[in-house]
Amino acid sequence: MNLYLIYMWGDVEPELYGPFVSEDARMATAVKMRALDPDKKNGIFKLDCLGDPTVEPFAGGDLEQEDSPYNDGPYDAPVRDLLSRLEAAGFELKWVDDGGDVSHNNFLHHITGVDESNLGIEKDGVAMWLFLVLGNGKEEIVSDYSYRGIFSPVQNEMDAVIDKFYDHWLDK
């Protein structure tokens, strides 16, 4: 078994140390590394393996591909479906407020990155917002919604979209 240490600079950039001839030698090096980092800004990890390992970071863009199935969390598929259903019904996605930022793009990222968000949509001049909550059943993402102005047929269209979404995701 080969004994290594991974020193994680700023918990961002990994650096491989070793192989060490013994566990004691690895431990002595780890203790020295920690002493040189009293604020504990860097991580120190053991790595035991056969062969010669390589450790390197991903480039930022490698992991920020919104459409990658590798990025899907438990709510990505239903949120993606909800957004598609809204657009297919003629609703324009206008903005999303994730509690920290208001964005006019990357809707999936901003919605699935937090537990609660507001999604602004519009159809036929009727502005609406949906209050989205992740953490309940997937069919219950749309917790509430509202619109500006007097009653409009657009409200019935919104109800139909939400009802079909609910039925599709119930018990999934």
N, C-alpha and C positions, 0 to 999 in steps of 0.2 A: 504494500500500500504506500503510495506517495503522499506526503504531508505538505500542505501549502497553507498560506494565509492569503486572504483577499483583503486589501486595504481599500476602503471605499472613500475616496477624497470627497468631502462635502456630501457624502451619501449620493454622489452622482457619477464619479469617475473611478472605475475599479483599477487596481494595480495588483498583480500577482507576485507573491514572494514565495520562494522555495524552489525545489523541494528541500525539506529539512531532513536531517539524518535521524532525528528522534522527536518524540512528542515534547520532551523537555526543551530541546532547542527551539521548537516552534513556539512554545509557551513563553520562553525567555524573550523572544523577538516580539511577541504580541504585548507583553508587559511593557517593554521599552516603547513600543509604538503608542500605547495608551498614555504613558508618562509624558511623551512629547505632545500630546493632545489633551491637556487637562480639561478643556471645555467640551470635550467629546463631540466635536463637530464632524468627525470622520468615523466610519464604521470599520470594525475588524471582524473578519469571519474566518472560520476554519473550513478547509476544503480537503477531503480525503478522497483519493481517486486512484485508479489504475491508469497508467499511461501519462502523457503530457497534456495537461489542460490548457485551454486558452480562455481568457476572460477579456471581454471588451464591451463597451457600451453600445447601445443602439443609437443611431443618429435620431435627433428629435422627430424628424419627419417620418421615420420608419414606423413609429408607434401612433402617429396622429392621422391615420388614414380612416376617415369617418366611416367609409363604406366597407371596411374590412370585417369579415365575419369573426376574426380573432378578437376584435374589440367588443363584441356583443356582450353586454351585461344582461341581467334577467329582464330588463324593461326595454331594451333596444328594439326588439322585434315588434312588440305592441305599439310603441311610440312611432316607429317607422310606419306601421300599418295605419295608425290614426292620422298621421300627416298625409299619407297617400290618399286615404278616404276623403279627407277634407278637400284636398286639391282636386280629386276626381269629381267631387260634388260642386266644384266651382268656387270654393272658398280660397281666397288669396292669403297666404301666410305673410303677415306684416312684421311682427316683432315677437321676441320672447324675452321675458324678464325673469332671470334665474335668482333674483335676490341680491345680486351683486352687480350685474351688468345688464344693460338692455342691448340686444343684438338684433340685427336685421338679416342674419344668415346663420348657418351652422345650427339650425334649430334642434336637430337630434342631439348634438353634443351639449348644448345648453340645457335641454330638458332632462336628459339622463344623467347629467353631472350633479344634480341636486335632488332633494326629496320633493320640493315644491317649486312650481314655476307658474307664470301666467303667459299664455300664448295669445297674441293679438291676431285676429283674422278679419277679413272683410269680404262681403259679397253684395253686389247690387247697391253699393253705397252704404250698406249697413255695417258699422264697425261693431265687432264683438270681441270678447276675451273669454278664454277658457282657463279655469283654475285647475292645474294638473298636479296630482299627488301620486308619487311612486311609493310603494310600500304596502299597499293593500293588494287586492286581487288585480291581475292584469286587466280585467274587464272594467275596473273601477278607476282608471287613470283620470278620467274627466270627473273631477269632484263637483264642479259647479261651472256655470257660465252665465254671462250677462251680455246685454247689448245696449247700445245707445238709441234712444228714440222710442217712438210708439210701436205697438205690435206690428210685426212684419211677417210675411210668409217665409222669410228667411229663417225665422225662429223654428218653424215647423221642419224646414229642411235640415237645420242643425240637429233637432231632436231625432230625425230619421237616421242621420249619420251616426250619432252617438248610440242609438238603439241597435243598429246593425253591428257596430263595433263591439258593443257590450255582448250581444248574442254570440258573436264569433269567438270572443276571448273567454267567455264564461267556462270555468272548469279547465282551463288550459294551463 
